[in-house]
């Protein structure tokens, strides 16, 4: 396959990069087959970074959903796309890294913050994969006005010649098969499903796709709360790692009933509680803004509902409070 094509028409300016992508809005249940125009098409929701591959006449660039050029972060994907994707092609998909038979978002984040000199070592130790799920241009032609069915057929034809790390995301019109994916793929870190209408066009910047996350319940320790001890507003969850209590997540705001149930089992923390007096408002307790943290004795076990997005045993998205578990003790919980 030639690596350049001087006679190929240039890509439209809006597809030359950065590229605006279609988005998905969350729903609670797997949509019925007729929920979207032309019938629903179900795909796994990968736990990675959204990445658009732009293959022009002579080079390949990788663009994030936010419009950042990530080519230097994923040279393994860029090289594979340069070799396997024809010039004049724009592919929408997700970059992921597998580790121990599970998607590892932490290894992706390491790529994002590593110095330029460390990227080669990370590529060697934990190579990335690219999972394609849409085709926005082929032969220099803008395909976004075509239906999903036609774009998908063209993508499958293109991907038939691929080899890893370039991969094609599976898709099904069968809701029973989608439900099986939803349940069976969770242990591998797949977050749920993305649902698209077979007769729909690609709509940059609009939330016309649907996404439903896979949730399951698990147990955590109440290590702290946002708010007062007798009226907590959010649970700050903990688990033990190498004998140390660490923050593993935070709940969404508690309802009055949930707040009262949690408050009934909270006890003030002793002087040896390892957590700080304030906690950041960002993911994992980071971020510039900080709010007061009311530390509590880590003796109460709480059942929460969590999605599949984990990083080093930490929940990346807010937890949902389910109930207090007075039948369990801290030593019944697994370490991370």
N, C-alpha and C positions, 0 to 999 in steps of 0.2 A: 504494500500500500504506500503510495507516495506521501512524503511528509510535507509537501507544499503543492499548491495548485494555483499558479499565477492566473489562469483564465477563469477561475471560479468567481462568481459574483460575490461581492462583499456582503457580510451579514448586515441586516438592518441595524441602525445605530443603537436602538434599544435592546438589541440582543448581542451587541459586541462586548458588553460588560461595563459596569455591573448590571445584573439582570434582576428585575423585579419578579418575585415569585408569587404563585397563588398560595393562599393560606387556608387553614382549616379551623372551624369553630367547634368547641367541645360540645358533646352530647352525652347523656348519662347511659343510654342503652344502644345496643347495636341496631342501626336503622333497618327497617324492613326493606325487602328487595325493590319496592316501588317508591321508596322515599325520595329519590332524585330522578331527574329527567333522563329517560332512556333506560332506567333500571340501575341499581347500585352495583358498583364494582368495589370489592373489598381487598385491601392490601395490609400487610403488617406495618405497624408504626415503629420504625427503627429508632433506637436510642443513640443518636449520633449528632453530627452537625449537618445541616442543610447545605448543599454545595451544588452550584451550577457549573458544569464543565462547558467552557466556550472554546471550541476548536476552530480557529480561523485558518487562513491560508498557510501559515507557516509555524504556528505555535499553539500552545494550550494554556489557558488561564483558568483558575479555579476561584469562583466568587461565592462569598457567604451570603446568607439571607439579608444581612445588614449592609451588603455592598462592599465588604472588605475583600481584598485580593489575598487569598490564602495559598497561592501556588507554592510559595517557599516553605509553608508549613507541611505540605503533603506532596513532596517531590515524587514519591512512589506512585501516587494516583495520577499526577500530571504526566509522568513518563509513560504510564500505561495508556492513558487517554491519547497522548500524542501518537503512539504506535498503533492503536486499535480503533480510534474514532476518525472517520473521514473528515477532511477539511469542510468547513461550512456547516458544522453540526453544533447544536446546543442541547445539552442533556441536563435534566433536573434530577436530583437524587440526594443521597445521604452518604456521608463518609463515616465509617464505623471502624472500630478496632476490636477484634476478638481476643479474649484471654481466658484460658481454662473453660472453654465451651460457653462463654458468656460475653455479651457485649460489655466493654469496659470504657465508660465515659471518662474516667480519671486519666487513662492513657491518652485520650484525645486532648484533654485539657493540658497535659504535659507538653504536647506538641505546640499548643498555642502560646505557652509562656517560655519555652526553651530558647536559649540563645542559638544563633545561626550555626555555631560550631557544634551544637549538640544534636541537631536534627538528624544527621546521618546515623548516629548511634541509635537514636530512637527508632528510626526506620528499620534498622537491622534487628533490633530487639523486639519490636512490636509493629509489624507492617500494617498499614491501613488497607481497608477494602472500600470500594465504591459500589453502592447499591442504587441502580438507576430505576426511576419509576415514571419518567415522562420525557417526551421528546419535543423540544420547542422549535428546532430548526433542523433542516437536512438539505444538503446541496445548496446552502445559502438561502433557502426559502423559509419564510416564517410559517410555522405550522400551528401557531396558537389559535387560529381561527377555525381549525378543524375539530371535530368531535374527539372526545377521549378515545373512543373505539378506534378511530383511524390513526390517532397519534400512537396508541399502544401497539397497533399492528406494525407500524413503521419502526417502533422501538424494538419490538421482538425480532424483526428482520435484521436490524442493525446488530443486536446483541447476539445473534446466532453465531457470529464470528469472534466473539469475545472469549478471553481467558482471564482467570483471576490475575489481579485484584478487581477487574471490571466484572460486575455481576448484575443480573436482572432481578428486580424485586418480583415475587410472585403476585398474582392477582386472581381473584375468583368472583364469579357471579352467584355462587352457591352459598346461601346464608349458613347452612349447616357446616360447610367446610370452613367458612369464616369464623364461626363459633369455635370450632376445633382449634384453629390457629390461635384464637384469642386465649383459649385455656392452655394449650400445649406449649406455646412459644414463650410464655411468661418466664419460666426458669432460665431461659437464655437471655433475659433482659429486654425482650421485645415488649414495648409499652402498651400495645393494644392494636387498634385498627385505624386506618384512614379509609374513608369511604368517598367515592367519586361517582358522579353521574355519567353514564355511558354516552349520553348525547350532548354533554356540556363542552363548551369551549374553555380554553385556558384563560383564566381571568387574573392577570397580575395584580397583586395587592389586595385582592378581595377574598373574603373568607367564605367561599362557596363549597369547599370540601368540608367533610365532617370528620371528627376524630373522637374515638371513644377509648378511654384508658382502662386497662386491666387493673383491678384493685383486689387486694386480699388482706385479711386481717392478720396482725402480728402483735406481739406484746413488747412494751417498752417500760422503762422506769420513769416515774415522775421525778425529774431532777430539779425542776424549777418551773416557774410560771411567769407570764407577763400579767401584771396586775397584782391585786392584794391576795393574801393567803386565803381570806374568807370569801373572795369574789374573783377568782382567776379569769382572765380574759382569753389566754392561750396557754396550752401546755408546751413546755420545753422538754423534749424527750431525751432520755439518756440510756446508754448501755455501757458495759464494761469492756475495755480493751486493754489487755495485759495488766489487769488489776486496777486500771484507772477509769473513773467515770467520765465519759466523753459525751458531748452533745451529738445526737444523731438525727435530730429533726425538730420541727415545730408544728403544732397543729394549726389549722385554720381557726378563726374566732369561735369560741364556745358559745352555745346557746345558754340561756339562763338555767335550764334544767341540767345541762351538762356541767356548767360551772358549779352548781350546787352539789352535784354528785362528786365531782373531783375535790371540791373544798372539804368535804366531809372526811377525806382520808389524808389530807396534807398535814405535815408537821414541820415546824421551823427547822432549818438546817443547823447542824452543829458547826463549830469553828473550823473543822477540818474539811468542809465542803470545798472541792477544788475549782468550782466555777467562779468567774468574776462577778462583780456587782452590776455590770451592764453588759448587754449583748447587742451585737449588730443586727440591723433589720434585713440584711441581705441573706443570700443562701449560706447555709452552714454557720450562721451567726456572724458572718462578716459584713462588709459594707461600711460606708462612711458614717451613716447614722447609727446611733445606739440608743437603746431604751433600758430603763432599770429592769434588772432581773431579780425576781424574788426566789431565792434558793430555798429548796425544801429537802427534808431528809429523804434520801432515795430508797424508800422502803415500800412505796405503793406501786403496784404493777397495774398498767393501764393497757387495754386493748385498743389498737388504732387500726384504721384502714389506710393502706399505702399502695401507691402504684409501683411499677417495676423499676423505676429510675433510681439506681443506687450508685454511690461512689465511695469505695472503701468502707462499705457498711453504713454509710450515711444516706439518708433519704433526701433526694434533691428537690422534691416538691412537697408542699404542705401535707401533713397528715390529717386524717379525720378522726376525731374522738369517737369511740364506740361505747366503751363502758369501763368502769373500774373492775379489776379482777381480784377480789379479796381471797380467792382460792389459790392464788399463786404467790410465791415469794421471790425476791430478787435472784436467789440462786437457781431458780427454775428457768431463767432466761439464758439463751446462748450468748456467749461472748462474741465480739466482732474482731 
